[in-house]
Amino acid sequence: MSETPLQVLAVIGSLHSSSVTRAVVRLAAQQLQADGCSVDILDFESEPLALYNPDTAHDTPAFAALKARVERADVILLGTPDYHGSISGAMKNFLDHFWREFAGKLFSTIVASHEKGLTVTDQLRTVARQCYAWTLPYGVSFTEGHDVKEGRIVSDAFKKRLDMLVRDTRIYGQLLARQRDTDLQGTEHGFLARLRH
């Protein structure tokens, strides 16, 4: 019996129409699909998300539809530009909308940066930790012009790093998804017990 495909939600945290973040996230999504994953791309340029308001955000039809997509995902692939050493506003807004839905899932991170994106990667790891999610032990960053030009990867070193991220996302995403399923259906006390129905 074949295993259910890994469900990946690829989030493009840039609103720029010619975003290199978008180009790289789409390349990673294509590789994941080629490796047998089911990939849902969330692009805020074409699917705007209202600014998070805790009093009203959860009552909108748009939120219910997005929540279903986040819940369906086993892995959240996050791509963001580095804006002044931080994640983009679009990405922060998305992350603000959820926490329970992220618990026990894997975050993989891609950062477009001229400064290695280390603080941005750390911020995404902090969000994952606060939401009881897992992260790969590394993030991938790249520089426009040096690693990516006109939507194409031009650096062998970056291509290898992105290939590694895609492989690890698939492998560890599957492992964690299986364990998450087991923990949600089980009776043992663990950090996912609070999410059992």
Backbone as ProteinMPNN parsed JSONL, in Angstrom:
{"seq_chain_A": "MSETPLQVLAVIGSLHSSSVTRAVVRLAAQQLQADGCSVDILDFESEPLALYNPDTAHDTPAFAALKARVERADVILLGTPDYHGSISGAMKNFLDHFWREFAGKLFSTIVASHEKGLTVTDQLRTVARQCYAWTLPYGVSFTEGHDVKEGRIVSDAFKKRLDMLVRDTRIYGQLLARQRDTDLQGTEHGFLARLRH", "coords_chain_A": {"N_chain_A": [[0.845, -1.178, 0.0], [0.636, 2.178, -0.884], [2.221, 5.056, 0.543], [0.594, 7.933, 1.912], [0.899, 10.982, 0.153], [3.279, 13.438, 1.204], [2.121, 16.421, 2.576], [2.652, 19.65, 1.692], [2.734, 23.021, 2.54], [3.619, 25.761, 0.854], [4.781, 28.848, 1.513], [4.832, 32.048, 0.28], [6.388, 34.773, 1.249], [6.5, 37.4, 0.202], [5.526, 40.395, -1.376], [6.375, 41.583, -3.614], [6.279, 42.061, -7.091], [8.15, 40.975, -8.872], [9.562, 39.133, -7.337], [12.42, 37.534, -6.001], [12.329, 35.758, -3.943], [9.846, 34.516, -4.326], [10.419, 33.2, -6.753], [12.382, 31.311, -5.953], [11.066, 29.833, -3.941], [9.054, 28.7, -5.503], [10.639, 27.11, -7.205], [11.654, 25.27, -5.323], [9.227, 24.136, -4.569], [8.466, 22.893, -6.968], [10.463, 20.917, -7.124], [9.844, 19.416, -4.838], [7.305, 18.484, -5.549], [8.035, 16.919, -7.755], [9.324, 14.946, -6.39], [7.274, 13.537, -5.311], [5.655, 14.762, -3.41], [2.713, 16.503, -2.265], [1.99, 19.726, -3.052], [0.935, 22.837, -1.945], [0.712, 26.087, -2.873], [0.946, 29.149, -1.294], [0.518, 32.367, -2.018], [0.84, 35.608, -1.281], [0.662, 37.8, -2.941], [-1.204, 37.229, -4.902], [-3.19, 36.215, -3.32], [-4.329, 37.997, -1.112], [-3.958, 38.624, 2.398], [-5.77, 39.733, 5.072], [-4.753, 42.164, 7.518], [-3.774, 40.913, 10.637], [-6.174, 40.762, 13.12], [-7.002, 40.064, 16.264], [-9.588, 40.15, 17.252], [-11.334, 39.873, 15.128], [-10.298, 38.332, 13.022], [-10.591, 35.515, 12.975], [-13.167, 35.061, 12.258], [-13.774, 35.371, 9.629], [-14.688, 34.315, 6.272], [-12.491, 33.903, 4.601], [-10.447, 33.307, 6.394], [-11.256, 30.827, 7.441], [-11.003, 29.166, 5.196], [-8.237, 29.361, 4.708], [-7.24, 28.375, 7.107], [-7.983, 25.684, 6.904], [-6.264, 24.864, 4.88], [-3.778, 25.184, 6.137], [-4.07, 23.378, 8.252], [-4.218, 20.975, 6.836], [-1.653, 20.666, 5.921], [1.496, 18.975, 6.305], [4.003, 19.941, 6.408], [5.386, 23.181, 6.631], [6.644, 25.286, 4.419], [8.561, 28.052, 4.42], [9.145, 31.056, 2.84], [10.898, 34.044, 2.771], [11.786, 37.491, 2.239], [14.647, 39.207, 3.567], [14.097, 41.803, 5.519], [15.528, 44.474, 6.77], [16.905, 42.901, 8.633], [14.894, 41.271, 9.547], [11.851, 39.27, 9.315], [9.502, 39.49, 6.581], [6.658, 41.734, 6.548], [4.363, 40.564, 5.475], [4.848, 37.843, 5.876], [5.044, 37.733, 8.688], [2.448, 38.516, 9.339], [0.964, 36.342, 8.341], [1.951, 34.27, 10.026], [1.052, 35.203, 12.474], [-1.622, 34.557, 12.459], [-1.965, 31.916, 13.215], [-1.316, 29.152, 15.478], [-1.902, 26.754, 16.966], [-2.389, 25.129, 14.779], [0.112, 24.776, 13.704], [1.477, 23.123, 15.42], [3.617, 20.416, 16.103], [4.383, 20.106, 13.482], [6.646, 20.414, 10.654], [8.808, 23.112, 10.007], [10.383, 24.545, 7.245], [12.881, 26.712, 6.012], [13.492, 29.462, 3.837], [15.441, 32.15, 2.883], [15.773, 35.253, 1.366], [18.51, 37.224, 1.161], [21.022, 39.742, 1.685], [22.695, 39.529, 3.708], [23.191, 37.002, 4.756], [20.949, 36.166, 6.149], [20.67, 35.282, 8.801], [19.537, 36.292, 11.238], [16.892, 36.411, 10.478], [16.272, 33.743, 9.914], [16.614, 32.739, 12.504], [14.499, 34.078, 13.765], [12.284, 32.863, 12.543], [12.646, 30.284, 13.492], [12.224, 30.762, 16.197], [9.498, 31.441, 16.209], [8.467, 28.968, 15.368], [9.21, 27.352, 17.56], [7.72, 28.584, 19.639], [5.212, 27.91, 18.786], [5.128, 25.216, 19.094], [6.194, 23.739, 17.004], [8.445, 21.981, 14.762], [11.745, 22.57, 13.424], [13.954, 22.392, 10.608], [17.452, 21.805, 11.219], [18.832, 23.859, 10.092], [18.704, 26.736, 7.937], [18.065, 27.929, 4.614], [19.689, 30.375, 2.772], [19.968, 32.986, 0.311], [21.462, 35.118, -2.175], [20.344, 37.674, -4.233], [21.329, 38.037, -7.587], [23.927, 37.024, -7.104], [23.423, 34.306, -6.381], [20.944, 33.788, -7.513], [19.516, 34.71, -10.559], [17.329, 36.505, -12.588], [15.209, 34.801, -11.944], [16.372, 32.288, -12.029], [18.54, 29.736, -10.756], [21.914, 30.33, -10.333], [24.164, 29.628, -9.011], [26.176, 26.958, -8.133], [26.742, 26.088, -5.547], [24.587, 27.119, -4.064], [22.494, 25.766, -5.329], [23.03, 23.105, -4.565], [22.621, 23.362, -1.835], [19.905, 24.059, -1.728], [18.814, 21.76, -2.878], [19.463, 19.962, -0.842], [17.858, 20.98, 1.224], [15.31, 20.502, 0.159], [15.338, 17.688, 0.009], [15.712, 17.016, 2.762], [13.472, 18.224, 3.871], [11.44, 16.66, 2.787], [12.117, 14.033, 3.754], [12.377, 14.294, 6.639], [10.015, 15.583, 7.115], [8.128, 13.599, 6.474], [8.732, 11.67, 8.447], [8.128, 13.088, 10.816], [5.443, 13.683, 10.346], [4.255, 11.147, 10.388], [4.768, 10.449, 13.088], [3.414, 12.507, 14.385], [0.771, 11.933, 13.681], [0.494, 9.444, 14.976], [0.825, 10.258, 17.648], [-1.369, 11.963, 17.96], [-3.454, 10.181, 17.763], [-2.977, 8.475, 19.786], [-2.544, 7.542, 23.299], [-0.58, 8.173, 25.018], [1.181, 10.456, 27.166], [2.202, 13.403, 25.809], [3.555, 16.283, 24.087], [1.694, 16.815, 22.128], [-0.689, 15.913, 23.07], [-2.598, 17.7, 23.992], [-3.911, 18.481, 21.731], [-5.562, 16.471, 20.952], [-8.671, 15.112, 19.877]], "CA_chain_A": [[0.0, 0.0, 0.0], [1.498, 3.36, -0.978], [2.083, 6.045, 1.602], [-0.043, 9.181, 1.522], [1.928, 11.988, -0.156], [3.542, 14.495, 2.171], [1.404, 17.648, 2.247], [3.508, 20.807, 1.942], [2.219, 24.358, 2.259], [4.748, 26.638, 0.536], [4.298, 30.208, 1.754], [5.673, 33.086, -0.32], [6.223, 35.941, 2.109], [6.902, 38.634, -0.485], [4.482, 40.966, -2.232], [7.049, 42.176, -4.767], [5.808, 41.36, -8.29], [9.247, 40.206, -9.47], [10.271, 38.656, -6.158], [13.302, 36.36, -6.093], [11.817, 34.809, -2.948], [8.804, 33.758, -5.017], [11.063, 32.316, -7.735], [13.069, 30.197, -5.289], [10.055, 28.977, -3.301], [8.413, 27.926, -6.579], [11.593, 26.075, -7.62], [11.638, 24.236, -4.274], [7.918, 23.468, -4.672], [8.532, 21.997, -8.136], [11.292, 19.764, -6.755], [9.078, 18.605, -3.893], [6.272, 17.794, -6.327], [8.707, 15.887, -8.55], [9.693, 13.884, -5.449], [6.061, 12.861, -4.865], [4.906, 15.512, -2.403], [1.603, 17.343, -2.694], [2.394, 21.073, -2.65], [-0.04, 23.92, -2.04], [1.467, 27.345, -2.8], [0.221, 30.31, -0.779], [1.22, 33.557, -2.512], [0.039, 36.751, -0.832], [0.451, 38.767, -4.015], [-2.459, 36.869, -5.562], [-4.165, 35.86, -2.28], [-4.057, 38.904, 0.02], [-4.433, 38.232, 3.726], [-6.014, 40.941, 5.866], [-3.914, 42.334, 8.701], [-4.317, 40.135, 11.746], [-6.877, 41.412, 14.219], [-7.493, 38.926, 17.045], [-11.026, 40.269, 17.516], [-12.17, 39.594, 13.953], [-9.647, 37.519, 11.98], [-11.037, 34.125, 12.952], [-14.58, 34.993, 11.886], [-13.963, 35.646, 8.204], [-14.654, 33.128, 5.401], [-11.125, 33.73, 4.088], [-9.659, 32.649, 7.432], [-11.663, 29.42, 7.522], [-10.406, 28.462, 4.05], [-6.791, 29.295, 4.916], [-7.008, 27.469, 8.237], [-8.088, 24.313, 6.393], [-5.033, 24.588, 4.132], [-2.695, 25.039, 7.118], [-4.306, 22.125, 8.977], [-3.946, 19.864, 5.926], [-0.207, 20.575, 5.666], [2.418, 18.309, 7.22], [5.196, 20.785, 6.417], [5.218, 24.569, 6.229], [7.857, 25.82, 3.792], [8.43, 29.504, 4.544], [10.099, 31.856, 2.094], [10.736, 35.468, 3.07], [12.947, 38.368, 2.098], [15.23, 39.792, 4.769], [13.825, 43.239, 5.576], [16.175, 45.106, 7.925], [17.244, 41.88, 9.608], [13.691, 40.643, 10.076], [10.961, 38.675, 8.325], [8.613, 40.459, 5.938], [5.37, 41.962, 7.2], [3.41, 39.578, 4.959], [5.116, 36.577, 6.556], [4.667, 37.881, 10.104], [0.992, 38.536, 9.385], [0.515, 34.95, 8.191], [2.29, 33.516, 11.228], [0.223, 35.687, 13.575], [-2.968, 33.985, 12.376], [-2.023, 30.508, 13.622], [-0.327, 28.523, 16.341], [-2.283, 25.349, 17.178], [-2.304, 24.429, 13.497], [1.52, 24.502, 13.414], [2.057, 22.234, 16.433], [4.058, 19.105, 15.677], [4.716, 20.097, 12.053], [7.998, 20.855, 10.323], [9.055, 24.355, 9.279], [11.614, 24.674, 6.464], [12.972, 28.148, 5.768], [14.29, 30.015, 2.742], [15.536, 33.594, 3.105], [16.508, 36.074, 0.392], [19.217, 38.181, 2.006], [22.398, 40.129, 1.366], [23.418, 39.43, 4.98], [23.111, 35.596, 5.163], [19.623, 35.856, 6.677], [20.754, 34.534, 10.055], [18.55, 36.75, 12.224], [15.57, 36.061, 9.954], [16.136, 32.307, 10.167], [16.415, 32.583, 13.953], [13.141, 34.523, 14.103], [11.356, 31.816, 12.114], [12.809, 29.179, 14.453], [11.57, 31.173, 17.441], [8.052, 31.279, 15.998], [8.188, 27.525, 15.377], [9.316, 26.872, 18.944], [6.592, 29.111, 20.407], [4.001, 27.239, 18.298], [5.331, 23.777, 19.277], [6.561, 23.122, 15.729], [9.839, 21.6, 14.573], [12.414, 23.183, 12.276], [15.213, 21.78, 10.211], [18.523, 22.418, 12.006], [19.465, 24.911, 9.299], [17.864, 27.384, 6.939], [18.776, 28.222, 3.372], [19.592, 31.772, 2.348], [20.604, 33.236, -0.971], [21.602, 36.526, -2.545], [19.952, 37.986, -5.61], [22.471, 38.446, -8.397], [25.017, 36.065, -6.917], [22.896, 32.936, -6.38], [19.745, 33.723, -8.359], [19.37, 35.807, -11.518], [16.168, 36.386, -13.479], [14.403, 33.648, -11.548], [17.109, 31.036, -12.209], [19.692, 29.523, -9.871], [23.167, 30.417, -11.084], [25.247, 29.212, -8.122], [26.171, 25.524, -7.841], [26.704, 25.904, -4.089], [23.216, 27.341, -3.612], [21.668, 24.671, -5.851], [23.242, 21.953, -3.688], [21.992, 23.648, -0.54], [18.454, 23.975, -1.911], [18.522, 20.333, -3.058], [19.522, 19.36, 0.487], [16.661, 21.413, 1.947], [14.164, 19.776, -0.409], [15.449, 16.295, 0.453], [15.492, 16.925, 4.205], [12.068, 18.573, 4.104], [10.646, 15.469, 2.455], [12.432, 12.903, 4.64], [12.012, 14.571, 8.027], [8.582, 15.899, 7.111], [7.4, 12.328, 6.523], [8.935, 11.07, 9.771], [7.374, 13.848, 11.817], [4.007, 13.549, 10.063], [3.836, 9.843, 10.913], [4.76, 10.487, 14.547], [2.34, 13.415, 14.79], [-0.444, 11.138, 13.537], [0.497, 8.457, 16.057], [0.622, 10.954, 18.922], [-2.732, 12.501, 18.022], [-4.39, 9.067, 17.911], [-2.57, 7.649, 20.919], [-2.964, 7.879, 24.666], [0.582, 8.557, 25.82], [1.295, 11.884, 27.455], [3.241, 14.092, 25.039], [3.174, 17.68, 23.896], [0.535, 16.914, 21.22], [-1.894, 15.396, 23.715], [-3.586, 18.78, 24.137], [-4.617, 18.676, 20.47], [-6.43, 15.314, 20.666], [-10.128, 15.398, 19.883]], "C_chain_A": [[0.893, 1.243, 0.0], [1.181, 4.35, 0.13], [1.4, 7.295, 1.069], [1.03, 10.216, 1.235], [2.065, 13.011, 0.967], [2.862, 15.762, 1.686], [2.262, 18.844, 2.659], [2.752, 22.091, 1.602], [3.424, 25.271, 2.079], [4.26, 28.08, 0.57], [5.301, 31.215, 1.199], [5.429, 34.384, 0.433], [6.725, 37.23, 1.484], [5.752, 39.09, -1.359], [5.063, 41.579, -3.5], [6.697, 41.373, -6.036], [6.903, 40.536, -8.963], [10.166, 39.639, -8.382], [11.165, 37.448, -6.444], [12.906, 35.319, -5.052], [10.769, 33.912, -3.596], [9.433, 32.749, -5.983], [11.682, 31.095, -7.063], [12.077, 29.276, -4.586], [9.358, 28.125, -4.361], [9.338, 26.829, -7.11], [11.623, 24.93, -6.606], [10.335, 23.442, -4.336], [7.901, 22.489, -5.838], [9.34, 20.749, -7.826], [10.541, 18.838, -5.805], [7.977, 17.824, -4.613], [6.877, 16.662, -7.15], [9.107, 14.695, -7.688], [8.47, 13.211, -4.823], [5.258, 13.564, -3.785], [3.729, 16.244, -3.049], [1.885, 18.748, -2.162], [1.287, 22.082, -2.956], [0.748, 25.222, -1.872], [0.544, 28.477, -2.361], [1.034, 31.554, -1.107], [0.36, 34.784, -2.195], [-0.119, 37.846, -1.877], [-0.884, 38.494, -4.711], [-3.563, 36.491, -4.574], [-3.931, 36.739, -1.053], [-4.678, 38.393, 1.321], [-4.565, 39.498, 4.56], [-5.101, 40.97, 7.089], [-4.573, 41.662, 9.893], [-4.923, 41.026, 12.826], [-7.489, 40.288, 15.048], [-8.982, 38.974, 17.341], [-11.881, 39.805, 16.346], [-11.597, 38.568, 12.977], [-10.227, 36.116, 11.859], [-12.482, 33.96, 12.511], [-14.826, 35.177, 10.393], [-13.953, 34.349, 7.385], [-13.253, 32.852, 4.866], [-10.259, 33.002, 5.112], [-9.993, 31.16, 7.495], [-11.026, 28.601, 6.395], [-8.9, 28.302, 4.228], [-6.45, 28.344, 6.056], [-7.047, 26.014, 7.776], [-6.824, 23.924, 5.627], [-3.852, 24.364, 5.082], [-2.846, 23.72, 7.877], [-3.955, 20.912, 8.129], [-2.438, 19.616, 5.754], [0.515, 19.774, 6.75], [3.652, 19.169, 7.442], [4.804, 22.183, 5.981], [6.57, 25.053, 5.707], [7.697, 27.329, 3.72], [9.531, 30.213, 3.776], [9.858, 33.331, 2.345], [11.979, 36.248, 2.67], [13.406, 38.83, 3.481], [14.996, 41.299, 4.692], [14.409, 43.796, 6.866], [16.461, 44.087, 9.034], [16.06, 41.155, 10.189], [12.871, 40.033, 8.944], [10.057, 39.762, 7.735], [7.317, 40.608, 6.732], [4.328, 40.942, 6.758], [3.595, 38.232, 5.658], [4.698, 36.649, 8.019], [3.153, 37.843, 10.256], [0.42, 37.123, 9.259], [0.757, 34.171, 9.484], [1.437, 33.933, 12.421], [-1.15, 35.014, 13.611], [-3.081, 32.589, 13.005], [-1.049, 30.201, 14.761], [-0.672, 27.049, 16.542], [-2.091, 24.522, 15.912], [-0.856, 24.067, 13.117], [2.113, 23.414, 14.305], [2.389, 20.857, 15.858], [4.451, 19.001, 14.213], [6.125, 20.649, 11.843], [7.961, 22.179, 9.575], [10.386, 24.213, 8.533], [11.686, 26.118, 6.004], [13.941, 28.501, 4.644], [14.271, 31.527, 2.892], [16.357, 34.244, 1.998], [17.176, 37.196, 1.17], [20.586, 38.508, 1.444], [23.287, 39.994, 2.597], [23.326, 38.024, 5.581], [21.794, 35.213, 5.818], [19.604, 35.164, 8.02], [19.718, 34.978, 11.082], [17.139, 36.391, 11.78], [15.298, 34.574, 10.205], [15.894, 32.043, 11.644], [15.012, 33.012, 14.375], [12.102, 33.477, 13.701], [11.448, 30.597, 13.022], [12.115, 29.509, 15.78], [10.057, 31.021, 17.33], [7.693, 29.795, 16.055], [8.189, 26.985, 16.802], [8.118, 27.327, 19.781], [5.278, 28.436, 20.024], [4.114, 25.721, 18.383], [5.559, 23.049, 17.952], [8.036, 22.762, 15.749], [10.425, 22.449, 13.452], [13.592, 22.308, 11.874], [16.323, 22.472, 10.996], [19.306, 23.484, 11.245], [18.401, 25.563, 8.422], [18.713, 27.623, 5.707], [18.581, 29.698, 3.057], [20.327, 31.934, 1.026], [20.618, 34.732, -1.241], [21.203, 36.698, -4.004], [21.178, 38.493, -6.368], [23.61, 37.453, -8.302], [24.534, 34.626, -7.046], [21.733, 32.742, -7.355], [19.7, 34.948, -9.25], [18.189, 35.506, -12.426], [15.377, 35.105, -13.22], [15.081, 32.298, -11.696], [18.267, 30.95, -11.237], [20.956, 29.502, -10.715], [24.381, 29.998, -10.255], [25.118, 27.72, -7.824], [26.057, 25.261, -6.34], [25.279, 26.104, -3.566], [22.296, 26.225, -4.107], [21.802, 23.436, -4.97], [22.546, 22.146, -2.352], [20.465, 23.543, -0.637], [18.025, 22.525, -2.124], [18.511, 19.611, -1.712], [18.272, 19.722, 1.287], [15.432, 20.65, 1.459], [14.172, 18.325, 0.067], [15.122, 16.16, 1.929], [14.056, 17.279, 4.574], [11.185, 17.352, 3.866], [10.877, 14.343, 3.471], [11.959, 13.162, 6.069], [10.548, 14.983, 8.162], [7.749, 14.641, 7.222], [7.522, 11.672, 7.894], [8.085, 11.767, 10.832], [5.871, 13.733, 11.603], [3.479, 12.216, 10.598], [3.749, 9.862, 12.435], [3.654, 11.392, 15.075], [0.995, 12.683, 14.756], [-0.6, 10.145, 14.681], [0.191, 9.123, 17.392], [-0.795, 11.502, 19.057], [-3.769, 11.398, 18.223], [-4.12, 8.232, 19.166], [-3.108, 8.132, 22.248], [-1.795, 8.314, 25.546], [0.616, 10.064, 26.022], [2.479, 12.453, 26.672], [2.737, 15.482, 24.725], [1.996, 17.847, 22.939], [-0.769, 16.427, 21.85], [-2.995, 16.448, 23.832], [-4.418, 18.999, 22.863], [-5.52, 17.498, 20.108], [-7.89, 15.709, 20.762], [-10.837, 14.444, 20.809]], "O_chain_A": [[1.813, 1.339, 0.812], [0.045, 4.467, 0.589], [1.599, 7.675, -0.084], [1.989, 10.326, 2.0], [1.08, 13.396, 1.598], [3.005, 16.143, 0.524], [2.56, 19.023, 3.84], [2.201, 22.226, 0.509], [4.163, 25.528, 3.029], [3.429, 28.484, -0.244], [6.466, 31.233, 1.596], [4.385, 35.017, 0.272], [7.315, 38.064, 2.171], [5.084, 38.281, -2.002], [4.319, 42.044, -4.363], [6.807, 40.147, -6.045], [6.611, 39.501, -9.562], [11.39, 39.669, -8.507], [10.729, 36.468, -7.049], [13.124, 34.125, -5.257], [10.801, 32.693, -3.433], [9.029, 31.587, -6.025], [11.526, 29.972, -7.545], [12.234, 28.056, -4.632], [9.101, 26.944, -4.13], [8.874, 25.735, -7.433], [11.618, 23.759, -6.986], [10.338, 22.221, -4.176], [7.381, 21.38, -5.712], [8.955, 19.645, -8.214], [10.595, 17.617, -5.95], [7.745, 16.651, -4.322], [6.305, 15.575, -7.236], [9.217, 13.572, -8.181], [8.612, 12.403, -3.905], [4.273, 13.012, -3.292], [3.759, 16.561, -4.238], [2.005, 18.938, -0.951], [0.781, 22.161, -4.075], [1.381, 25.432, -0.838], [-0.494, 28.729, -2.973], [2.107, 31.77, -0.544], [-0.712, 34.969, -2.771], [-0.955, 38.735, -1.712], [-1.606, 39.426, -5.066], [-4.737, 36.451, -4.942], [-3.388, 36.267, -0.054], [-5.766, 37.816, 1.334], [-3.601, 40.243, 4.735], [-4.725, 39.926, 7.622], [-5.771, 41.817, 10.129], [-4.269, 41.919, 13.364], [-8.41, 39.619, 14.58], [-9.582, 37.944, 17.65], [-13.024, 39.389, 16.539], [-12.342, 37.994, 12.183], [-10.342, 35.586, 10.753], [-12.971, 32.836, 12.402], [-15.972, 35.143, 9.946], [-13.282, 33.388, 7.762], [-12.87, 31.694, 4.697], [-9.429, 32.172, 4.743], [-9.092, 30.328, 7.593], [-10.566, 27.48, 6.616], [-8.345, 27.243, 3.936], [-5.477, 27.594, 5.974], [-6.232, 25.203, 8.214], [-6.367, 22.784, 5.716], [-3.03, 23.474, 4.864], [-1.859, 23.025, 8.117], [-3.445, 19.921, 8.652], [-2.011, 18.494, 5.478], [0.201, 19.873, 7.936], [4.268, 19.14, 8.508], [3.991, 22.355, 5.074], [7.521, 25.207, 6.473], [6.802, 27.832, 3.039], [10.715, 29.994, 4.033], [8.745, 33.822, 2.158], [13.095, 35.734, 2.752], [12.631, 38.834, 4.438], [15.626, 41.989, 3.89], [13.838, 43.604, 7.939], [16.282, 44.375, 10.217], [16.186, 40.489, 11.216], [13.159, 40.249, 7.767], [9.88, 40.824, 8.331], [6.934, 39.718, 7.491], [3.506, 40.501, 7.561], [2.618, 37.56, 5.993], [4.067, 35.724, 8.531], [2.629, 37.22, 11.18], [-0.502, 36.755, 9.987], [-0.142, 33.489, 9.977], [1.131, 33.109, 13.283], [-1.767, 34.913, 14.672], [-4.187, 32.134, 13.295], [-0.073, 30.923, 14.965], [0.173, 26.183, 16.315], [-1.682, 23.362, 15.969], [-0.629, 23.165, 12.311], [3.152, 22.844, 13.971], [1.556, 20.218, 15.215], [4.814, 17.921, 13.747], [6.71, 21.264, 12.734], [7.188, 22.352, 8.633], [11.392, 23.81, 9.118], [10.663, 26.699, 5.64], [15.028, 27.938, 4.515], [13.202, 32.125, 3.014], [17.488, 33.84, 1.727], [16.497, 38.028, 1.772], [21.23, 37.672, 0.811], [24.478, 40.3, 2.549], [23.38, 37.878, 6.802], [21.545, 34.025, 6.024], [18.614, 34.514, 8.357], [19.087, 34.14, 11.727], [16.282, 36.098, 12.614], [14.214, 34.203, 10.657], [15.058, 31.211, 11.997], [14.404, 32.383, 15.241], [11.147, 33.235, 14.439], [10.438, 29.948, 13.293], [11.5, 28.643, 16.403], [9.411, 30.528, 18.254], [6.727, 29.412, 16.715], [7.283, 26.253, 17.201], [7.564, 26.54, 20.547], [4.343, 28.387, 20.823], [3.289, 25.008, 17.811], [5.169, 21.892, 17.795], [8.78, 23.179, 16.636], [9.689, 22.986, 12.625], [14.153, 21.579, 12.692], [16.153, 23.621, 11.402], [20.339, 23.953, 11.722], [17.33, 24.997, 8.2], [19.939, 27.529, 5.759], [17.461, 30.208, 3.071], [21.189, 31.131, 0.67], [19.886, 35.504, -0.621], [21.66, 35.969, -4.885], [21.962, 39.283, -5.842], [24.197, 37.081, -9.318], [25.155, 33.818, -7.736], [21.566, 31.672, -7.941], [19.825, 36.079, -8.78], [18.061, 34.406, -12.962], [14.94, 34.424, -14.147], [14.44, 31.264, -11.51], [18.904, 31.957, -10.925], [21.057, 28.754, -11.688], [25.506, 30.015, -10.754], [24.088, 27.266, -7.326], [25.367, 24.335, -5.912], [24.818, 25.339, -2.719], [21.41, 25.787, -3.373], [20.804, 22.788, -4.657], [21.955, 21.215, -1.805], [19.814, 23.006, 0.26], [16.989, 22.105, -1.61], [17.661, 18.755, -1.467], [17.692, 18.865, 1.953], [14.611, 20.206, 2.262], [13.14, 17.795, 0.478], [14.342, 15.289, 2.315], [13.489, 16.69, 5.494], [10.292, 17.056, 4.659], [9.918, 13.769, 3.986], [11.23, 12.354, 6.644], [9.923, 14.757, 9.198], [6.774, 14.603, 7.972], [6.537, 11.176, 8.44], [7.415, 11.12, 11.637], [5.108, 13.688, 12.568], [2.399, 12.157, 11.186], [2.785, 9.36, 13.014], [3.029, 11.087, 16.091], [0.189, 12.798, 15.678], [-1.67, 10.018, 15.276], [-0.609, 8.612, 18.176], [-1.357, 11.503, 20.152], [-4.836, 11.642, 18.785], [-4.933, 7.392, 19.554], [-3.986, 8.991, 22.324], [-1.989, 8.766, 26.675], [0.155, 10.838, 25.184], [3.619, 12.027, 26.858], [1.604, 15.822, 25.064], [1.359, 18.9, 22.929], [-1.831, 16.518, 21.233], [-4.181, 16.124, 23.778], [-5.483, 19.616, 22.903], [-6.176, 17.523, 19.066], [-8.29, 16.517, 21.6], [-12.058, 14.517, 20.955]]}, "name": "protein", "num_of_chains": 1, "seq": "MSETPLQVLAVIGSLHSSSVTRAVVRLAAQQLQADGCSVDILDFESEPLALYNPDTAHDTPAFAALKARVERADVILLGTPDYHGSISGAMKNFLDHFWREFAGKLFSTIVASHEKGLTVTDQLRTVARQCYAWTLPYGVSFTEGHDVKEGRIVSDAFKKRLDMLVRDTRIYGQLLARQRDTDLQGTEHGFLARLRH"}
